[in-house]
């Protein structure tokens, strides 16, 4: 994220939620940054990953809500 920010590039972070049960049972949980770094944890917890994401977002000076259509 720091490299994207330094270059002024746009980026997004995705959570792969799905209604397909095999993926819901494993995949969406294993790849959810809200659950922290422990691959066996399947509940939202305060964690360093989310702290870094929020810290990067907090540095953004421009927000979509600041843009107005002419």
Phi and psi restraints in degrees (value plus and minus 20) as a CYANA .aco file:
   2 UNK   PHI     -81.3   -41.3
   2 UNK   PSI     -59.7   -19.7
   3 UNK   PHI     -84.7   -44.7
   3 UNK   PSI     -62.6   -22.6
   4 UNK   PHI     -81.1   -41.1
   4 UNK   PSI     -66.7   -26.7
   5 UNK   PHI     -81.4   -41.4
   5 UNK   PSI     -64.2   -24.2
   6 UNK   PHI     -80.8   -40.8
   6 UNK   PSI     -55.4   -15.4
   7 UNK   PHI    -109.6   -69.6
   7 UNK   PSI     -21.7    18.3
   8 UNK   PHI      51.1    91.1
   8 UNK   PSI       5.5    45.5
   9 UNK   PHI    -110.9   -70.9
   9 UNK   PSI     130.1   170.1
  10 UNK   PHI    -101.9   -61.9
  10 UNK   PSI     130.5   170.5
  11 UNK   PHI    -175.0  -135.0
  11 UNK   PSI     144.6   184.6
  12 UNK   PHI    -160.9  -120.9
  12 UNK   PSI     138.4   178.4
  13 UNK   PHI    -141.6  -101.6
  13 UNK   PSI     111.2   151.2
  14 UNK   PHI    -135.5   -95.5
  14 UNK   PSI     128.2   168.2
  15 UNK   PHI    -132.2   -92.2
  15 UNK   PSI     107.6   147.6
  16 UNK   PHI    -109.2   -69.2
  16 UNK   PSI      50.0    90.0
  17 UNK   PHI     -97.3   -57.3
  17 UNK   PSI     127.0   167.0
  18 UNK   PHI    -170.3  -130.3
  18 UNK   PSI     136.5   176.5
  19 UNK   PHI    -116.1   -76.1
  19 UNK   PSI     -25.3    14.7
  20 UNK   PHI     -94.9   -54.9
  20 UNK   PSI      95.3   135.3
  21 UNK   PHI     -76.2   -36.2
  21 UNK   PSI     -64.9   -24.9
  22 UNK   PHI     -77.5   -37.5
  22 UNK   PSI     -56.5   -16.5
  23 UNK   PHI     -93.6   -53.6
  23 UNK   PSI     -60.8   -20.8
  24 UNK   PHI     -81.5   -41.5
  24 UNK   PSI     -56.4   -16.4
  25 UNK   PHI     -89.4   -49.4
  25 UNK   PSI     -47.7    -7.7
  26 UNK   PHI    -151.7  -111.7
  26 UNK   PSI     -81.6   -41.6
  27 UNK   PHI     -79.0   -39.0
  27 UNK   PSI     -68.5   -28.5
  28 UNK   PHI     -87.3   -47.3
  28 UNK   PSI     -47.1    -7.1
  29 UNK   PHI     -97.9   -57.9
  29 UNK   PSI     -58.9   -18.9
  30 UNK   PHI     -91.1   -51.1
  30 UNK   PSI     -41.6    -1.6
  31 UNK   PHI    -134.2   -94.2
  31 UNK   PSI       4.3    44.3
  32 UNK   PHI    -122.6   -82.6
  32 UNK   PSI      92.0   132.0
  33 UNK   PHI     -85.4   -45.4
  33 UNK   PSI     -38.6     1.4
  34 UNK   PHI     -87.9   -47.9
  34 UNK   PSI     -39.7     0.3
  35 UNK   PHI    -110.1   -70.1
  35 UNK   PSI     -20.2    19.8
  36 UNK   PHI      60.1   100.1
  36 UNK   PSI    -192.5  -152.5
  37 UNK   PHI    -101.5   -61.5
  37 UNK   PSI     -32.3     7.7
  38 UNK   PHI     -98.8   -58.8
  38 UNK   PSI      92.9   132.9
  39 UNK   PHI     -85.5   -45.5
  39 UNK   PSI     -32.9     7.1
  40 UNK   PHI    -116.2   -76.2
  40 UNK   PSI     -20.0    20.0
  41 UNK   PHI    -113.7   -73.7
  41 UNK   PSI     110.2   150.2
  42 UNK   PHI    -144.3  -104.3
  42 UNK   PSI       9.1    49.1
  43 UNK   PHI    -152.1  -112.1
  43 UNK   PSI     133.5   173.5
  44 UNK   PHI     -86.7   -46.7
  44 UNK   PSI     113.1   153.1
  45 UNK   PHI    -161.0  -121.0
  45 UNK   PSI     130.1   170.1
  46 UNK   PHI     -79.5   -39.5
  46 UNK   PSI     115.0   155.0
  47 UNK   PHI    -176.9  -136.9
  47 UNK   PSI     140.7   180.7
  48 UNK   PHI     -84.3   -44.3
  48 UNK   PSI     -52.6   -12.6
  49 UNK   PHI     -82.6   -42.6
  49 UNK   PSI     -70.7   -30.7
  50 UNK   PHI     -85.2   -45.2
  50 UNK   PSI     -56.4   -16.4
  51 UNK   PHI     -79.2   -39.2
  51 UNK   PSI     -63.6   -23.6
  52 UNK   PHI     -85.1   -45.1
  52 UNK   PSI     -61.9   -21.9
  53 UNK   PHI     -81.1   -41.1
  53 UNK   PSI     -68.6   -28.6
  54 UNK   PHI     -85.4   -45.4
  54 UNK   PSI     -55.8   -15.8
  55 UNK   PHI     -84.7   -44.7
  55 UNK   PSI     -60.9   -20.9
  56 UNK   PHI     -84.9   -44.9
  56 UNK   PSI     -65.2   -25.2
  57 UNK   PHI     -84.0   -44.0
  57 UNK   PSI     -54.5   -14.5
  58 UNK   PHI     -84.8   -44.8
  58 UNK   PSI     -43.6    -3.6
  59 UNK   PHI     -97.3   -57.3
  59 UNK   PSI     -32.9     7.1
  60 UNK   PHI     -88.6   -48.6
  60 UNK   PSI     105.8   145.8
  61 UNK   PHI    -108.7   -68.7
  61 UNK   PSI     -48.9    -8.9
  62 UNK   PHI    -124.4   -84.4
  62 UNK   PSI     120.1   160.1
  63 UNK   PHI    -149.9  -109.9
  63 UNK   PSI     130.4   170.4
  64 UNK   PHI     -74.4   -34.4
  64 UNK   PSI     -53.1   -13.1
  65 UNK   PHI     -86.7   -46.7
  65 UNK   PSI     -33.6     6.4
  66 UNK   PHI    -105.9   -65.9
  66 UNK   PSI     -29.7    10.3
  67 UNK   PHI    -113.8   -73.8
  67 UNK   PSI     114.4   154.4
  68 UNK   PHI    -140.3  -100.3
  68 UNK   PSI     121.9   161.9
  69 UNK   PHI     -93.4   -53.4
  69 UNK   PSI     118.8   158.8
